[in-house]
Amino acid sequence: MMLTLFFDHREPLLIDWLLQGITVNADHTGETLECFSNEVNSVRTTREKLQQFRWEILPHSPYSPDLSPCDYHVLGARIKALKGERFTVDADVQEAVT
């Protein structure tokens, strides 16, 4: 099983699971990017609505450019909770992480 994770500075935007036996090809990549595009558009729509309401959007605190957000807090507590766990079925991994 392979996981592709698209995220912004705070949280995952899209988690795509590639199950065993499925090949990464143009069709699969296109579908994944389409899903990601929909998520990005959803975030943009939210920002536009906040601007329409004239609500202040507070900036996030700066972070070190040499560290990936995955290095801290994107999956944080989930990864800690899974430490030492063993899974025999791919679906159990997917269920435990999402």
Biopython code that builds the backbone (N, CA, C, O; Angstrom):
import numpy as np
from Bio.PDB.StructureBuilder import StructureBuilder

atoms = [
    (1, "MET", "N", (0.850, -1.172, 0.000)),
    (1, "MET", "CA", (0.000, 0.000, 0.000)),
    (1, "MET", "C", (0.894, 1.233, 0.000)),
    (1, "MET", "O", (1.906, 1.279, 0.699)),
    (2, "MET", "N", (0.508, 2.237, -0.795)),
    (2, "MET", "CA", (1.268, 3.475, -0.856)),
    (2, "MET", "C", (0.335, 4.636, -0.531)),
    (2, "MET", "O", (-0.838, 4.635, -0.906)),
    (3, "LEU", "N", (0.870, 5.606, 0.161)),
    (3, "LEU", "CA", (0.113, 6.792, 0.557)),
    (3, "LEU", "C", (0.708, 8.004, -0.139)),
    (3, "LEU", "O", (1.919, 8.218, -0.100)),
    (4, "THR", "N", (-0.148, 8.797, -0.777)),
    (4, "THR", "CA", (0.261, 10.086, -1.315)),
    (4, "THR", "C", (-0.464, 11.137, -0.510)),
    (4, "THR", "O", (-1.686, 11.087, -0.372)),
    (5, "LEU", "N", (0.280, 12.088, 0.023)),
    (5, "LEU", "CA", (-0.280, 13.087, 0.917)),
    (5, "LEU", "C", (-0.037, 14.472, 0.344)),
    (5, "LEU", "O", (1.105, 14.857, 0.093)),
    (6, "PHE", "N", (-1.113, 15.219, 0.139)),
    (6, "PHE", "CA", (-1.037, 16.615, -0.273)),
    (6, "PHE", "C", (-1.445, 17.434, 0.943)),
    (6, "PHE", "O", (-2.480, 17.166, 1.554)),
    (7, "PHE", "N", (-0.638, 18.431, 1.296)),
    (7, "PHE", "CA", (-0.966, 19.210, 2.490)),
    (7, "PHE", "C", (-0.580, 20.665, 2.308)),
    (7, "PHE", "O", (0.244, 21.012, 1.462)),
    (8, "ASP", "N", (-1.201, 21.509, 3.128)),
    (8, "ASP", "CA", (-0.792, 22.901, 3.180)),
    (8, "ASP", "C", (0.009, 23.093, 4.468)),
    (8, "ASP", "O", (0.503, 22.117, 5.033)),
    (9, "HIS", "N", (0.141, 24.305, 4.929)),
    (9, "HIS", "CA", (0.967, 24.563, 6.102)),
    (9, "HIS", "C", (0.346, 24.078, 7.413)),
    (9, "HIS", "O", (1.022, 24.090, 8.442)),
    (10, "ARG", "N", (-0.912, 23.654, 7.409)),
    (10, "ARG", "CA", (-1.571, 23.248, 8.647)),
    (10, "ARG", "C", (-2.027, 21.802, 8.694)),
    (10, "ARG", "O", (-1.956, 21.161, 9.742)),
    (11, "GLU", "N", (-2.492, 21.286, 7.570)),
    (11, "GLU", "CA", (-3.171, 19.998, 7.637)),
    (11, "GLU", "C", (-3.178, 19.306, 6.277)),
    (11, "GLU", "O", (-2.917, 19.935, 5.251)),
    (12, "PRO", "N", (-3.476, 18.021, 6.276)),
    (12, "PRO", "CA", (-3.613, 17.312, 4.997)),
    (12, "PRO", "C", (-4.810, 17.840, 4.207)),
    (12, "PRO", "O", (-5.877, 18.075, 4.774)),
    (13, "LEU", "N", (-4.634, 18.023, 2.919)),
    (13, "LEU", "CA", (-5.735, 18.413, 2.045)),
    (13, "LEU", "C", (-6.328, 17.197, 1.340)),
    (13, "LEU", "O", (-7.529, 17.132, 1.077)),
    (14, "LEU", "N", (-5.458, 16.242, 1.041)),
    (14, "LEU", "CA", (-5.922, 15.040, 0.354)),
    (14, "LEU", "C", (-5.004, 13.882, 0.725)),
    (14, "LEU", "O", (-3.780, 14.002, 0.666)),
    (15, "ILE", "N", (-5.599, 12.777, 1.101)),
    (15, "ILE", "CA", (-4.856, 11.548, 1.359)),
    (15, "ILE", "C", (-5.331, 10.538, 0.319)),
    (15, "ILE", "O", (-6.513, 10.198, 0.265)),
    (16, "ASP", "N", (-4.404, 10.066, -0.502)),
    (16, "ASP", "CA", (-4.736, 9.116, -1.563)),
    (16, "ASP", "C", (-4.037, 7.795, -1.267)),
    (16, "ASP", "O", (-2.811, 7.743, -1.174)),
    (17, "TRP", "N", (-4.811, 6.741, -1.121)),
    (17, "TRP", "CA", (-4.270, 5.403, -0.862)),
    (17, "TRP", "C", (-4.191, 4.637, -2.164)),
    (17, "TRP", "O", (-5.179, 4.529, -2.890)),
    (18, "LEU", "N", (-3.036, 4.114, -2.455)),
    (18, "LEU", "CA", (-2.869, 3.245, -3.620)),
    (18, "LEU", "C", (-2.765, 1.823, -3.097)),
    (18, "LEU", "O", (-1.764, 1.446, -2.487)),
    (19, "LEU", "N", (-3.788, 1.052, -3.334)),
    (19, "LEU", "CA", (-3.843, -0.305, -2.802)),
    (19, "LEU", "C", (-2.884, -1.231, -3.544)),
    (19, "LEU", "O", (-2.513, -0.985, -4.691)),
    (20, "GLN", "N", (-2.510, -2.260, -2.882)),
    (20, "GLN", "CA", (-1.596, -3.240, -3.464)),
    (20, "GLN", "C", (-2.185, -3.786, -4.760)),
    (20, "GLN", "O", (-3.373, -4.104, -4.824)),
    (21, "GLY", "N", (-1.359, -3.892, -5.781)),
    (21, "GLY", "CA", (-1.802, -4.424, -7.064)),
    (21, "GLY", "C", (-2.259, -3.353, -8.045)),
    (21, "GLY", "O", (-2.460, -3.644, -9.225)),
    (22, "ILE", "N", (-2.426, -2.117, -7.576)),
    (22, "ILE", "CA", (-2.823, -1.018, -8.455)),
    (22, "ILE", "C", (-1.549, -0.326, -8.942)),
    (22, "ILE", "O", (-0.620, -0.113, -8.163)),
    (23, "THR", "N", (-1.506, 0.018, -10.199)),
    (23, "THR", "CA", (-0.328, 0.639, -10.790)),
    (23, "THR", "C", (-0.526, 2.144, -10.901)),
    (23, "THR", "O", (-1.604, 2.615, -11.263)),
    (24, "VAL", "N", (0.519, 2.887, -10.586)),
    (24, "VAL", "CA", (0.485, 4.331, -10.803)),
    (24, "VAL", "C", (0.674, 4.560, -12.295)),
    (24, "VAL", "O", (1.726, 4.261, -12.859)),
    (25, "ASN", "N", (-0.361, 5.095, -12.917)),
    (25, "ASN", "CA", (-0.303, 5.372, -14.345)),
    (25, "ASN", "C", (-0.946, 6.732, -14.603)),
    (25, "ASN", "O", (-1.353, 7.417, -13.664)),
    (26, "ALA", "N", (-1.036, 7.115, -15.845)),
    (26, "ALA", "CA", (-1.570, 8.434, -16.192)),
    (26, "ALA", "C", (-3.010, 8.604, -15.712)),
    (26, "ALA", "O", (-3.373, 9.672, -15.218)),
    (27, "ASP", "N", (-3.837, 7.560, -15.850)),
    (27, "ASP", "CA", (-5.232, 7.655, -15.423)),
    (27, "ASP", "C", (-5.333, 7.881, -13.912)),
    (27, "ASP", "O", (-6.062, 8.757, -13.448)),
    (28, "HIS", "N", (-4.594, 7.078, -13.165)),
    (28, "HIS", "CA", (-4.637, 7.211, -11.705)),
    (28, "HIS", "C", (-4.104, 8.568, -11.269)),
    (28, "HIS", "O", (-4.688, 9.214, -10.399)),
    (29, "THR", "N", (-3.008, 9.001, -11.861)),
    (29, "THR", "CA", (-2.424, 10.299, -11.510)),
    (29, "THR", "C", (-3.391, 11.424, -11.848)),
    (29, "THR", "O", (-3.549, 12.362, -11.067)),
    (30, "GLY", "N", (-4.035, 11.340, -12.998)),
    (30, "GLY", "CA", (-5.019, 12.349, -13.387)),
    (30, "GLY", "C", (-6.185, 12.426, -12.413)),
    (30, "GLY", "O", (-6.619, 13.520, -12.051)),
    (31, "GLU", "N", (-6.694, 11.275, -11.986)),
    (31, "GLU", "CA", (-7.796, 11.246, -11.014)),
    (31, "GLU", "C", (-7.367, 11.849, -9.681)),
    (31, "GLU", "O", (-8.118, 12.606, -9.066)),
    (32, "THR", "N", (-6.159, 11.512, -9.236)),
    (32, "THR", "CA", (-5.653, 12.042, -7.976)),
    (32, "THR", "C", (-5.497, 13.555, -8.053)),
    (32, "THR", "O", (-5.890, 14.266, -7.129)),
    (33, "LEU", "N", (-4.924, 14.055, -9.152)),
    (33, "LEU", "CA", (-4.747, 15.494, -9.300)),
    (33, "LEU", "C", (-6.074, 16.224, -9.422)),
    (33, "LEU", "O", (-6.198, 17.362, -8.972)),
    (34, "GLU", "N", (-7.066, 15.582, -10.026)),
    (34, "GLU", "CA", (-8.406, 16.175, -10.105)),
    (34, "GLU", "C", (-9.001, 16.328, -8.705)),
    (34, "GLU", "O", (-9.581, 17.365, -8.383)),
    (35, "CYS", "N", (-8.859, 15.308, -7.885)),
    (35, "CYS", "CA", (-9.338, 15.382, -6.495)),
    (35, "CYS", "C", (-8.617, 16.488, -5.731)),
    (35, "CYS", "O", (-9.238, 17.243, -4.983)),
    (36, "PHE", "N", (-7.295, 16.578, -5.926)),
    (36, "PHE", "CA", (-6.520, 17.611, -5.263)),
    (36, "PHE", "C", (-6.960, 18.997, -5.717)),
    (36, "PHE", "O", (-7.094, 19.909, -4.900)),
    (37, "SER", "N", (-7.184, 19.156, -7.016)),
    (37, "SER", "CA", (-7.647, 20.438, -7.552)),
    (37, "SER", "C", (-8.971, 20.845, -6.909)),
    (37, "SER", "O", (-9.167, 22.013, -6.573)),
    (38, "ASN", "N", (-9.874, 19.890, -6.740)),
    (38, "ASN", "CA", (-11.167, 20.176, -6.099)),
    (38, "ASN", "C", (-10.969, 20.655, -4.658)),
    (38, "ASN", "O", (-11.657, 21.570, -4.207)),
    (39, "GLU", "N", (-10.031, 20.037, -3.940)),
    (39, "GLU", "CA", (-9.757, 20.454, -2.569)),
    (39, "GLU", "C", (-9.188, 21.867, -2.519)),
    (39, "GLU", "O", (-9.582, 22.670, -1.673)),
    (40, "VAL", "N", (-8.264, 22.171, -3.423)),
    (40, "VAL", "CA", (-7.670, 23.511, -3.474)),
    (40, "VAL", "C", (-8.739, 24.549, -3.799)),
    (40, "VAL", "O", (-8.763, 25.621, -3.195)),
    (41, "ASN", "N", (-9.615, 24.242, -4.739)),
    (41, "ASN", "CA", (-10.695, 25.169, -5.090)),
    (41, "ASN", "C", (-11.629, 25.392, -3.907)),
    (41, "ASN", "O", (-12.129, 26.500, -3.711)),
    (42, "SER", "N", (-11.863, 24.360, -3.127)),
    (42, "SER", "CA", (-12.700, 24.491, -1.933)),
    (42, "SER", "C", (-12.071, 25.457, -0.935)),
    (42, "SER", "O", (-12.765, 26.282, -0.341)),
    (43, "VAL", "N", (-10.760, 25.353, -0.754)),
    (43, "VAL", "CA", (-10.055, 26.256, 0.163)),
    (43, "VAL", "C", (-10.124, 27.683, -0.362)),
    (43, "VAL", "O", (-10.347, 28.615, 0.410)),
    (44, "ARG", "N", (-9.935, 27.865, -1.664)),
    (44, "ARG", "CA", (-10.017, 29.205, -2.264)),
    (44, "ARG", "C", (-11.397, 29.807, -2.055)),
    (44, "ARG", "O", (-11.523, 30.982, -1.712)),
    (45, "THR", "N", (-12.440, 28.994, -2.264)),
    (45, "THR", "CA", (-13.813, 29.472, -2.084)),
    (45, "THR", "C", (-14.020, 29.936, -0.653)),
    (45, "THR", "O", (-14.668, 30.956, -0.414)),
    (46, "THR", "N", (-13.476, 29.196, 0.293)),
    (46, "THR", "CA", (-13.604, 29.582, 1.698)),
    (46, "THR", "C", (-12.930, 30.927, 1.947)),
    (46, "THR", "O", (-13.490, 31.790, 2.621)),
    (47, "ARG", "N", (-11.738, 31.103, 1.408)),
    (47, "ARG", "CA", (-11.026, 32.380, 1.571)),
    (47, "ARG", "C", (-11.811, 33.533, 0.959)),
    (47, "ARG", "O", (-11.896, 34.612, 1.544)),
    (48, "GLU", "N", (-12.386, 33.302, -0.224)),
    (48, "GLU", "CA", (-13.173, 34.352, -0.874)),
    (48, "GLU", "C", (-14.379, 34.735, -0.018)),
    (48, "GLU", "O", (-14.710, 35.914, 0.103)),
    (49, "LYS", "N", (-15.025, 33.748, 0.567)),
    (49, "LYS", "CA", (-16.174, 34.023, 1.438)),
    (49, "LYS", "C", (-15.746, 34.841, 2.659)),
    (49, "LYS", "O", (-16.435, 35.783, 3.051)),
    (50, "LEU", "N", (-14.612, 34.479, 3.257)),
    (50, "LEU", "CA", (-14.117, 35.235, 4.408)),
    (50, "LEU", "C", (-13.848, 36.690, 4.022)),
    (50, "LEU", "O", (-14.116, 37.604, 4.802)),
    (51, "GLN", "N", (-13.318, 36.898, 2.821)),
    (51, "GLN", "CA", (-13.068, 38.258, 2.359)),
    (51, "GLN", "C", (-14.381, 39.008, 2.113)),
    (51, "GLN", "O", (-14.470, 40.204, 2.388)),
    (52, "GLN", "N", (-15.393, 38.315, 1.601)),
    (52, "GLN", "CA", (-16.694, 38.943, 1.394)),
    (52, "GLN", "C", (-17.288, 39.407, 2.720)),
    (52, "GLN", "O", (-17.913, 40.464, 2.792)),
    (53, "PHE", "N", (-17.089, 38.607, 3.772)),
    (53, "PHE", "CA", (-17.612, 38.966, 5.087)),
    (53, "PHE", "C", (-16.745, 40.015, 5.780)),
    (53, "PHE", "O", (-17.086, 40.526, 6.847)),
    (54, "ARG", "N", (-15.601, 40.324, 5.135)),
    (54, "ARG", "CA", (-14.627, 41.278, 5.670)),
    (54, "ARG", "C", (-14.077, 40.828, 7.021)),
    (54, "ARG", "O", (-13.789, 41.635, 7.905)),
    (55, "TRP", "N", (-13.944, 39.517, 7.142)),
    (55, "TRP", "CA", (-13.330, 38.962, 8.336)),
    (55, "TRP", "C", (-11.825, 38.951, 8.140)),
    (55, "TRP", "O", (-11.329, 38.650, 7.055)),
    (56, "GLU", "N", (-11.108, 39.283, 9.200)),
    (56, "GLU", "CA", (-9.655, 39.305, 9.122)),
    (56, "GLU", "C", (-9.113, 37.878, 9.104)),
    (56, "GLU", "O", (-9.500, 37.044, 9.922)),
    (57, "ILE", "N", (-8.234, 37.616, 8.183)),
    (57, "ILE", "CA", (-7.577, 36.311, 8.110)),
    (57, "ILE", "C", (-6.211, 36.463, 8.760)),
    (57, "ILE", "O", (-5.347, 37.178, 8.252)),
    (58, "LEU", "N", (-6.027, 35.797, 9.867)),
    (58, "LEU", "CA", (-4.774, 35.918, 10.593)),
    (58, "LEU", "C", (-3.704, 35.056, 9.939)),
    (58, "LEU", "O", (-3.966, 33.911, 9.570)),
    (59, "PRO", "N", (-2.500, 35.600, 9.794)),
    (59, "PRO", "CA", (-1.426, 34.814, 9.189)),
    (59, "PRO", "C", (-0.949, 33.732, 10.141)),
    (59, "PRO", "O", (-1.012, 33.892, 11.360)),
    (60, "HIS", "N", (-0.475, 32.638, 9.583)),
    (60, "HIS", "CA", (0.095, 31.592, 10.414)),
    (60, "HIS", "C", (1.498, 31.991, 10.817)),
    (60, "HIS", "O", (2.148, 32.777, 10.128)),
    (61, "SER", "N", (1.956, 31.463, 11.910)),
    (61, "SER", "CA", (3.298, 31.785, 12.366)),
    (61, "SER", "C", (4.322, 31.193, 11.396)),
    (61, "SER", "O", (4.070, 30.160, 10.776)),
    (62, "PRO", "N", (5.460, 31.843, 11.269)),
    (62, "PRO", "CA", (6.471, 31.335, 10.339)),
    (62, "PRO", "C", (7.041, 30.008, 10.814)),
    (62, "PRO", "O", (7.035, 29.702, 12.007)),
    (63, "TYR", "N", (7.521, 29.248, 9.884)),
    (63, "TYR", "CA", (8.159, 27.980, 10.215)),
    (63, "TYR", "C", (9.469, 27.892, 9.470)),
    (63, "TYR", "O", (9.707, 28.633, 8.517)),
    (64, "SER", "N", (10.294, 27.008, 9.897)),
    (64, "SER", "CA", (11.612, 26.865, 9.304)),
    (64, "SER", "C", (11.490, 26.258, 7.910)),
    (64, "SER", "O", (10.866, 25.207, 7.762)),
    (65, "PRO", "N", (12.066, 26.887, 6.879)),
    (65, "PRO", "CA", (11.949, 26.355, 5.522)),
    (65, "PRO", "C", (12.727, 25.051, 5.309)),
    (65, "PRO", "O", (12.545, 24.379, 4.293)),
    (66, "ASP", "N", (13.587, 24.696, 6.258)),
    (66, "ASP", "CA", (14.348, 23.458, 6.088)),
    (66, "ASP", "C", (13.644, 22.255, 6.704)),
    (66, "ASP", "O", (14.175, 21.144, 6.675)),
    (67, "LEU", "N", (12.455, 22.466, 7.259)),
    (67, "LEU", "CA", (11.667, 21.371, 7.824)),
    (67, "LEU", "C", (10.340, 21.270, 7.082)),
    (67, "LEU", "O", (9.702, 22.281, 6.788)),
    (68, "SER", "N", (9.945, 20.077, 6.792)),
    (68, "SER", "CA", (8.650, 19.841, 6.167)),
    (68, "SER", "C", (7.583, 19.795, 7.252)),
    (68, "SER", "O", (7.851, 19.308, 8.350)),
    (69, "PRO", "N", (6.368, 20.295, 6.969)),
    (69, "PRO", "CA", (5.296, 20.169, 7.956)),
    (69, "PRO", "C", (5.050, 18.722, 8.371)),
    (69, "PRO", "O", (4.529, 18.464, 9.456)),
    (70, "CYS", "N", (5.427, 17.771, 7.502)),
    (70, "CYS", "CA", (5.279, 16.369, 7.881)),
    (70, "CYS", "C", (6.201, 16.022, 9.050)),
    (70, "CYS", "O", (5.949, 15.062, 9.777)),
    (71, "ASP", "N", (7.274, 16.805, 9.231)),
    (71, "ASP", "CA", (8.193, 16.544, 10.329)),
    (71, "ASP", "C", (7.559, 16.822, 11.682)),
    (71, "ASP", "O", (8.049, 16.352, 12.708)),
    (72, "TYR", "N", (6.500, 17.563, 11.690)),
    (72, "TYR", "CA", (5.828, 17.887, 12.946)),
    (72, "TYR", "C", (4.351, 18.145, 12.703)),
    (72, "TYR", "O", (3.992, 18.987, 11.880)),
    (73, "HIS", "N", (3.536, 17.459, 13.380)),
    (73, "HIS", "CA", (2.102, 17.704, 13.556)),
    (73, "HIS", "C", (1.146, 17.407, 12.398)),
    (73, "HIS", "O", (-0.063, 17.489, 12.611)),
    (74, "VAL", "N", (1.599, 17.071, 11.195)),
    (74, "VAL", "CA", (0.619, 16.765, 10.151)),
    (74, "VAL", "C", (-0.106, 15.476, 10.512)),
    (74, "VAL", "O", (-1.335, 15.414, 10.475)),
    (75, "LEU", "N", (0.650, 14.464, 10.857)),
    (75, "LEU", "CA", (0.045, 13.203, 11.289)),
    (75, "LEU", "C", (0.374, 12.886, 12.748)),
    (75, "LEU", "O", (-0.053, 11.859, 13.276)),
    (76, "GLY", "N", (1.129, 13.765, 13.390)),
    (76, "GLY", "CA", (1.613, 13.656, 14.757)),
    (76, "GLY", "C", (1.031, 12.589, 15.666)),
    (76, "GLY", "O", (1.622, 11.524, 15.845)),
    (77, "ALA", "N", (-0.133, 12.878, 16.242)),
    (77, "ALA", "CA", (-0.720, 11.980, 17.239)),
    (77, "ALA", "C", (-1.054, 10.610, 16.654)),
    (77, "ALA", "O", (-0.945, 9.596, 17.344)),
    (78, "ARG", "N", (-1.457, 10.578, 15.392)),
    (78, "ARG", "CA", (-1.788, 9.294, 14.768)),
    (78, "ARG", "C", (-0.558, 8.395, 14.678)),
    (78, "ARG", "O", (-0.627, 7.198, 14.959)),
    (79, "ILE", "N", (0.561, 8.985, 14.285)),
    (79, "ILE", "CA", (1.791, 8.197, 14.164)),
    (79, "ILE", "C", (2.227, 7.689, 15.530)),
    (79, "ILE", "O", (2.613, 6.528, 15.667)),
    (80, "LYS", "N", (2.170, 8.549, 16.542)),
    (80, "LYS", "CA", (2.553, 8.132, 17.899)),
    (80, "LYS", "C", (1.663, 6.991, 18.380)),
    (80, "LYS", "O", (2.142, 6.045, 19.004)),
    (81, "ALA", "N", (0.382, 7.081, 18.092)),
    (81, "ALA", "CA", (-0.560, 6.056, 18.537)),
    (81, "ALA", "C", (-0.300, 4.711, 17.853)),
    (81, "ALA", "O", (-0.618, 3.662, 18.413)),
    (82, "LEU", "N", (0.271, 4.735, 16.660)),
    (82, "LEU", "CA", (0.503, 3.502, 15.909)),
    (82, "LEU", "C", (1.871, 2.878, 16.188)),
    (82, "LEU", "O", (2.174, 1.793, 15.693)),
    (83, "LYS", "N", (2.684, 3.556, 16.972)),
    (83, "LYS", "CA", (4.031, 3.046, 17.246)),
    (83, "LYS", "C", (3.965, 1.628, 17.816)),
    (83, "LYS", "O", (3.284, 1.374, 18.809)),
    (84, "GLY", "N", (4.681, 0.720, 17.173)),
    (84, "GLY", "CA", (4.736, -0.662, 17.634)),
    (84, "GLY", "C", (3.607, -1.551, 17.140)),
    (84, "GLY", "O", (3.628, -2.759, 17.375)),
    (85, "GLU", "N", (2.613, -0.972, 16.453)),
    (85, "GLU", "CA", (1.489, -1.760, 15.935)),
    (85, "GLU", "C", (1.922, -2.579, 14.727)),
    (85, "GLU", "O", (2.798, -2.166, 13.966)),
    (86, "ARG", "N", (1.312, -3.725, 14.559)),
    (86, "ARG", "CA", (1.552, -4.580, 13.400)),
    (86, "ARG", "C", (0.208, -4.819, 12.707)),
    (86, "ARG", "O", (-0.797, -5.099, 13.360)),
    (87, "PHE", "N", (0.207, -4.704, 11.391)),
    (87, "PHE", "CA", (-1.013, -4.890, 10.621)),
    (87, "PHE", "C", (-0.796, -5.992, 9.599)),
    (87, "PHE", "O", (0.263, -6.080, 8.977)),
    (88, "THR", "N", (-1.805, -6.826, 9.432)),
    (88, "THR", "CA", (-1.707, -7.910, 8.457)),
    (88, "THR", "C", (-2.545, -7.638, 7.213)),
    (88, "THR", "O", (-2.366, -8.295, 6.187)),
    (89, "VAL", "N", (-3.454, -6.679, 7.299)),
    (89, "VAL", "CA", (-4.347, -6.347, 6.189)),
    (89, "VAL", "C", (-4.214, -4.858, 5.880)),
    (89, "VAL", "O", (-4.268, -4.033, 6.791)),
    (90, "ASP", "N", (-4.039, -4.503, 4.601)),
    (90, "ASP", "CA", (-3.875, -3.107, 4.206)),
    (90, "ASP", "C", (-5.009, -2.220, 4.702)),
    (90, "ASP", "O", (-4.767, -1.095, 5.140)),
    (91, "ALA", "N", (-6.235, -2.709, 4.638)),
    (91, "ALA", "CA", (-7.383, -1.910, 5.052)),
    (91, "ALA", "C", (-7.274, -1.483, 6.509)),
    (91, "ALA", "O", (-7.755, -0.408, 6.868)),
    (92, "ASP", "N", (-6.651, -2.300, 7.361)),
    (92, "ASP", "CA", (-6.483, -1.931, 8.759)),
    (92, "ASP", "C", (-5.540, -0.745, 8.920)),
    (92, "ASP", "O", (-5.732, 0.082, 9.812)),
    (93, "VAL", "N", (-4.532, -0.655, 8.073)),
    (93, "VAL", "CA", (-3.604, 0.486, 8.111)),
    (93, "VAL", "C", (-4.349, 1.748, 7.719)),
    (93, "VAL", "O", (-4.245, 2.774, 8.392)),
    (94, "GLN", "N", (-5.095, 1.671, 6.636)),
    (94, "GLN", "CA", (-5.849, 2.833, 6.156)),
    (94, "GLN", "C", (-6.824, 3.310, 7.232)),
    (94, "GLN", "O", (-6.930, 4.511, 7.484)),
    (95, "GLU", "N", (-7.523, 2.395, 7.854)),
    (95, "GLU", "CA", (-8.494, 2.745, 8.888)),
    (95, "GLU", "C", (-7.811, 3.389, 10.103)),
    (95, "GLU", "O", (-8.337, 4.338, 10.685)),
    (96, "ALA", "N", (-6.651, 2.873, 10.474)),
    (96, "ALA", "CA", (-5.951, 3.383, 11.646)),
    (96, "ALA", "C", (-5.399, 4.785, 11.429)),
    (96, "ALA", "O", (-5.301, 5.555, 12.385)),
    (97, "VAL", "N", (-5.035, 5.137, 10.196)),
    (97, "VAL", "CA", (-4.402, 6.426, 9.938)),
    (97, "VAL", "C", (-5.428, 7.497, 9.648)),
    (97, "VAL", "O", (-5.206, 8.659, 9.987)),
    (98, "THR", "N", (-6.545, 7.149, 9.031)),
    (98, "THR", "CA", (-7.534, 8.176, 8.663)),
    (98, "THR", "C", (-8.578, 8.373, 9.719)),
    (98, "THR", "O", (-9.475, 9.200, 9.554)),
]
sb = StructureBuilder()
sb.init_structure("model")
sb.init_model(0)
sb.init_chain("A")
sb.init_seg("    ")
for serial, (resi, resn, name, xyz) in enumerate(atoms, 1):
    if name == "N":
        sb.init_residue(resn, " ", resi, " ")
    sb.init_atom(name, np.array(xyz, "f"), 0.0, 1.0, " ", f" {name:<3s}", serial, name[0])
structure = sb.get_structure()
